[in-house]
Amino acid sequence: MGKKLSDHLDNLSKDSKDVLLNSIEYYKLDLFKKLALSLVSGGHFVLKVGILVLILFFVSLGFSFLIGNQLGSISYGFFIVGGFYIFLFLVISLFGKRMLERPVLSFLHKILNSEKDLEKELKEEIEQSENSDL
């Protein structure tokens, strides 16, 4: 009878170790999935922001020249557009945190609490970005 009890305790110890190792492996895979999804989404965001900055740069140059030609001096156009960006910077400095906080926290919550398959999530993210681009 003592032998059976010690066998059960050994099996319990072994099973506990297996459960612990499997849990560690699961959390590693879950972390990898969330990291990959975050990197893909972040890369997509950086790409969009980069293109937007280029567009904004060339549109700003165009407006600067247009306003400058209308006022008789191109430098006036650049000063006016620069002043607009200073004003925009001040508004974003004052109110930008509140405008960005909710979407960023919502996005991170979606990534960190997802239980879906990584491939499905990546496909959904790509489809959403393609639909929003059209």
Contact map, one row per residue, 1 for C-alpha under 8 A:
11111000000000000000000000000000000000000000000000000000000000000000000000000000000000000000000000000000000000000000000000000000000000
11111100000000000000000000000000000000000000000000000000000000000000000000000000000000000000000000000000000000000000000000000000000000
11111110000000000000000000000000000000000000000000000000000000000000000000000000000000000000000000000000000000000000000000000000000000
11111111000000000000000000000000000000000000000000000000000000000000000000000000000000000000000000000000000000000000000000000000000000
11111111100000000000000000000000000000000000000000000000000000000000000000000000000000000000000000000000000000000000000000000000000000
01111111110000000000000000000000000000000000000000000000000000000000000000000000000000000000000000000000000000000000000000000000000000
00111111111000000000000000000000000000000000000000000000000000000000000000000000000000000000000000000000000000000000000000000000000000
00011111111100000000000000000000000000000000000000000000000000000000000000000000000000000000000000000000000000000000000000000000000000
00001111111110000000000000000000000000000000000000000000000000000000000000000000000000000000000000000000000000000000000000000000000000
00000111111111000000000000000000000000000000000000000000000000000000000000000000000000000000000000000000000000000000000000000000000000
00000011111111100000000000000000000000000000000000000000000000000000000000000000000000000000000000000000000000000000000000000000000000
00000001111111110000000000000000000000000000000000000000000000000000000000000000000000000000000000000000000000000000000000000000000000
00000000111111111000000000000000000000000000000000000000000000000000000000000000000000000000000000000000000000000000000000000000000000
00000000011111111100000000000000000000000000000000000000000000000000000000000000000000000000000000000000000000000000000000000000000000
00000000001111111110000000000000000000000000000000000000000000000000000000000000000000000000000000000000000000000000000000000000000000
00000000000111111111000000000000000000000000000000000000000000000000000000000000000000000000000000000000000000000000000000000000000000
00000000000011111111100000000000000000000000000000000000000000000000000000000000000000000000000000000000000000000000000000000000000000
00000000000001111111110000000000000000000000000000000000000000000000000000000000000000000000000000000000000000000000000000000000000000
00000000000000111111111000000000000000000000000000000000000000000000000000000000000000000000000000000000000000000000000000000000000000
00000000000000011111111100000000000000000000000000000000000000000000000000000000000000000000000000000000000000000000000000000000000000
00000000000000001111111110000000000000000000000000000000000000000000000000000000000000000000000000000000000000000000000000000000000000
00000000000000000111111111000000000000000000000000000000000000000000000000000000000000000000000000000000000000000000000000000000000000
00000000000000000011111111100000000000000000000000000000000000000000000000000000000000000000000000000000000000000000000000000000000000
00000000000000000001111111110000000000000000000000000000000000000000000000000000000000000000000000000000000000000000000000000000000000
00000000000000000000111111111000000000000000000000000000000000000000000000000000000000000000000000000000000000000000000000000000000000
00000000000000000000011111111100000000000000000000000000000000000000000000000000000000000000000000000000000000000000000000000000000000
00000000000000000000001111111110000000000000000000000000000000000000000000000000000000000000000000000000000000000000000000000000000000
00000000000000000000000111111111000000000000000000000000000000000000000000000000000000000000000000000000000000000000000000000000000000
00000000000000000000000011111111100000000000000000000000000000000000000000000000000000000000000000000000000000000000000000000000000000
00000000000000000000000001111111110000000000000000000000000000000000000000000000000000000000000000000000000000000000000000000000000000
00000000000000000000000000111111111000000000000000000000000000000000000000000000000000000000000000000000000000000000000000000000000000
00000000000000000000000000011111111100000000000000000000000000000000000000000000000000000000000000000000000000000000000000000000000000
00000000000000000000000000001111111110000000000000000000000000000000000000000000000000000000000000000000000000000000010000000000000000
00000000000000000000000000000111111111000000000000000000000000000000000000000000000000000000000000000000000000110000000000000000000000
00000000000000000000000000000011111111100000000000000000000000000000000000000000000000000000000000000000000000000000000000000000000000
00000000000000000000000000000001111111110000000000000000000000000000000000000000000000000000000000000000000000000000000000000000000000
00000000000000000000000000000000111111111000000000000000000000000000000000000000000000000000000000000000000000100000010011000000000000
00000000000000000000000000000000011111111100000000000000000000000000000000000000000000000000000000000000000000100000000000000000000000
00000000000000000000000000000000001111111110000000000000000000000000000000000000000000000000000000000000000000000000000000000000000000
00000000000000000000000000000000000111111111000000000000000000000000000000000000000000000000000000000000000000000000000000000000000000
00000000000000000000000000000000000011111111100000000000000000000000000000000000000000000000000000000000000000000000000000001000000000
00000000000000000000000000000000000001111111110000000000000000000000000000000000000000000000000000000000000000000000000000000000000000
00000000000000000000000000000000000000111111111000000000000000000000000000000000000000000000000000000000000000000000000000000000000000
00000000000000000000000000000000000000011111111100000000000000000000000000000000000000000000000000000000000000000000000000000000000000
00000000000000000000000000000000000000001111111110000000000000000000000000000000000000000000000000000000000000000000000000000000000000
00000000000000000000000000000000000000000111111111000000000000000000000000000000000000000000000000000000000000000000000000000000000000
00000000000000000000000000000000000000000011111111100000000000000000000000000000000000000000000000000000000000000000000000000000000000
00000000000000000000000000000000000000000001111111110000000000000000000000000000000000000000000000000000000000000000000000000000000000
00000000000000000000000000000000000000000000111111111000000000000000000000000000000000000000000000000000000000000000000000000000000000
00000000000000000000000000000000000000000000011111111100000000000000000000000000000000000000000000000000000000000000000000000000000000
00000000000000000000000000000000000000000000001111111110000000000000000000000000000000000000000000000000000000000000000000000000000000
00000000000000000000000000000000000000000000000111111111000000000000000000000000000000000000000000000000000000000000000000000000000000
00000000000000000000000000000000000000000000000011111111100000000000000000000000000000000000000000000000000000000000000000000000000000
00000000000000000000000000000000000000000000000001111111110000000000000000000000000000000000000000000000000000000000000000000000000000
00000000000000000000000000000000000000000000000000111111111000000000000000000000000000000000000000000000000000000000000000000000000000
00000000000000000000000000000000000000000000000000011111111100000000000000000000000000000000000000000000000000000000000000000000000000
00000000000000000000000000000000000000000000000000001111111110000000000000000000000000000000000000000000000000000000000000000000000000
00000000000000000000000000000000000000000000000000000111111111000000000000000000000000000000000000000000000000000000000000000000000000
00000000000000000000000000000000000000000000000000000011111111100000000000000000000000000000000000000000000000000000000000000000000000
00000000000000000000000000000000000000000000000000000001111111110000000000000000100000000000000000000000000000000000000000000000000000
00000000000000000000000000000000000000000000000000000000111111111000000000000100000000000000000000000000000000000000000000000000000000
00000000000000000000000000000000000000000000000000000000011111111100000000000000000000000000000000000000000000000000000000000000000000
00000000000000000000000000000000000000000000000000000000001111111110000000001000100000000000000000000000000000000000000000000000000000
00000000000000000000000000000000000000000000000000000000000111111111000001011101100000000000000000000000000000000000000000000000000000
00000000000000000000000000000000000000000000000000000000000011111111100001001100000000000000000000000000000000000000000000000000000000
00000000000000000000000000000000000000000000000000000000000001111111110000001000000000000000000000000000000000000000000000000000000000
00000000000000000000000000000000000000000000000000000000000000111111111001011000000000000000000000000000000000000000000000000000000000
00000000000000000000000000000000000000000000000000000000000000011111111111111100000000000000000000000000000000000000000000000000000000
00000000000000000000000000000000000000000000000000000000000000001111111111001000000000000000000000000000000000000000000000000000000000
00000000000000000000000000000000000000000000000000000000000000000111111110000000000000000000000000000000000000000000000000000000000000
00000000000000000000000000000000000000000000000000000000000000000011111111011000000000000000000000000000000000000000000000000000000000
00000000000000000000000000000000000000000000000000000000000000000001111111000000000000000000000000000000000000000000000000000000000000
00000000000000000000000000000000000000000000000000000000000000000001111111111000000000000000000000000000000000000000000000000000000000
00000000000000000000000000000000000000000000000000000000000000011011101111111100000000000000000000000000000000000000000000000000000000
00000000000000000000000000000000000000000000000000000000000000000001000011111110000000000000000000000000000000000000000000000000000000
00000000000000000000000000000000000000000000000000000000000000010011001011111111000000000000000000000000000000000000000000000000000000
00000000000000000000000000000000000000000000000000000000000000111111101011111111100000000000000000000000000000000000000000000000000000
00000000000000000000000000000000000000000000000000000000000010011001000001111111110000000000000000000000000000000000000000000000000000
00000000000000000000000000000000000000000000000000000000000000000000000000111111111000000000000000000000000000000000000000000000000000
00000000000000000000000000000000000000000000000000000000000000010000000000011111111100000000000000000000000000000000000000000000000000
00000000000000000000000000000000000000000000000000000000000100110000000000001111111110000000000000000000000000000000000000000000000000
00000000000000000000000000000000000000000000000000000000000000000000000000000111111111000000000000000000000000000000000000000000000000
00000000000000000000000000000000000000000000000000000000000000000000000000000011111111100000000000000000000000000000000000000000000000
00000000000000000000000000000000000000000000000000000000000000000000000000000001111111110000000000000000000000000000000000000000000000
00000000000000000000000000000000000000000000000000000000000000000000000000000000111111111000000000000000000000000000000000000000000000
00000000000000000000000000000000000000000000000000000000000000000000000000000000011111111100000000000000000000000000000000000000000000
00000000000000000000000000000000000000000000000000000000000000000000000000000000001111111110000000000000000000000000000000000000000000
00000000000000000000000000000000000000000000000000000000000000000000000000000000000111111111000000000000000000000000000000000000000000
00000000000000000000000000000000000000000000000000000000000000000000000000000000000011111111100000000000000000000000000000000000000000
00000000000000000000000000000000000000000000000000000000000000000000000000000000000001111111110000000000000000000000000000000000000000
00000000000000000000000000000000000000000000000000000000000000000000000000000000000000111111111100000000000000000000000000000000000000
00000000000000000000000000000000000000000000000000000000000000000000000000000000000000011111111110000000000000000000000000000000000000
00000000000000000000000000000000000000000000000000000000000000000000000000000000000000001111111110000000000000000000000000000000000000
00000000000000000000000000000000000000000000000000000000000000000000000000000000000000000111111110000000000000000000000000000000000000
00000000000000000000000000000000000000000000000000000000000000000000000000000000000000000011111111100000000000000000000000000000000000
00000000000000000000000000000000000000000000000000000000000000000000000000000000000000000011111111110000000000000000000000000000000000
00000000000000000000000000000000000000000000000000000000000000000000000000000000000000000001111111111000000000000000000000000000000000
00000000000000000000000000000000000000000000000000000000000000000000000000000000000000000000001111111100000000000000000000000000000000
00000000000000000000000000000000000000000000000000000000000000000000000000000000000000000000001111111110000000000000000000000000000000
00000000000000000000000000000000000000000000000000000000000000000000000000000000000000000000000111111111000000000000000000000000000000
00000000000000000000000000000000000000000000000000000000000000000000000000000000000000000000000011111111100000000000000000000000000000
00000000000000000000000000000000000000000000000000000000000000000000000000000000000000000000000001111111110000000000000000000000000000
00000000000000000000000000000000000000000000000000000000000000000000000000000000000000000000000000111111111000000000000000000000000000
00000000000000000000000000000000000000000000000000000000000000000000000000000000000000000000000000011111111100000000000000000000000000
00000000000000000000000000000000000000000000000000000000000000000000000000000000000000000000000000001111111110000000000000000000000000
00000000000000000000000000000000000000000000000000000000000000000000000000000000000000000000000000000111111111000000000000000000000000
00000000000000000000000000000000000000000000000000000000000000000000000000000000000000000000000000000011111111100000000000000000000000
00000000000000000000000000000000000000000000000000000000000000000000000000000000000000000000000000000001111111110000000000000000000000
00000000000000000000000000000000000000000000000000000000000000000000000000000000000000000000000000000000111111111000000000000000000000
00000000000000000000000000000000000000000000000000000000000000000000000000000000000000000000000000000000011111111100000000000000000000
00000000000000000000000000000000010011000000000000000000000000000000000000000000000000000000000000000000001111111100000000000000000000
00000000000000000000000000000000010000000000000000000000000000000000000000000000000000000000000000000000000111111100000000000000000000
00000000000000000000000000000000000000000000000000000000000000000000000000000000000000000000000000000000000011111110000000000000000000
00000000000000000000000000000000000000000000000000000000000000000000000000000000000000000000000000000000000001111111000000000000000000
00000000000000000000000000000000000000000000000000000000000000000000000000000000000000000000000000000000000000001111100000000000000000
00000000000000000000000000000000000000000000000000000000000000000000000000000000000000000000000000000000000000000111110110000000000000
00000000000000000000000000000000000000000000000000000000000000000000000000000000000000000000000000000000000000000011111110000000000000
00000000000000000000000000000000100010000000000000000000000000000000000000000000000000000000000000000000000000000001111111000000000000
00000000000000000000000000000000000000000000000000000000000000000000000000000000000000000000000000000000000000000000111111100000000000
00000000000000000000000000000000000000000000000000000000000000000000000000000000000000000000000000000000000000000001111111110000000000
00000000000000000000000000000000000010000000000000000000000000000000000000000000000000000000000000000000000000000001111111111000000000
00000000000000000000000000000000000010000000000000000000000000000000000000000000000000000000000000000000000000000000011111111100000000
00000000000000000000000000000000000000000000000000000000000000000000000000000000000000000000000000000000000000000000001111111110000000
00000000000000000000000000000000000000000000000000000000000000000000000000000000000000000000000000000000000000000000000111111111000000
00000000000000000000000000000000000000001000000000000000000000000000000000000000000000000000000000000000000000000000000011111111100000
00000000000000000000000000000000000000000000000000000000000000000000000000000000000000000000000000000000000000000000000001111111110000
00000000000000000000000000000000000000000000000000000000000000000000000000000000000000000000000000000000000000000000000000111111111000
00000000000000000000000000000000000000000000000000000000000000000000000000000000000000000000000000000000000000000000000000011111111100
00000000000000000000000000000000000000000000000000000000000000000000000000000000000000000000000000000000000000000000000000001111111110
00000000000000000000000000000000000000000000000000000000000000000000000000000000000000000000000000000000000000000000000000000111111111
00000000000000000000000000000000000000000000000000000000000000000000000000000000000000000000000000000000000000000000000000000011111111
00000000000000000000000000000000000000000000000000000000000000000000000000000000000000000000000000000000000000000000000000000001111111
00000000000000000000000000000000000000000000000000000000000000000000000000000000000000000000000000000000000000000000000000000000111111
00000000000000000000000000000000000000000000000000000000000000000000000000000000000000000000000000000000000000000000000000000000011111
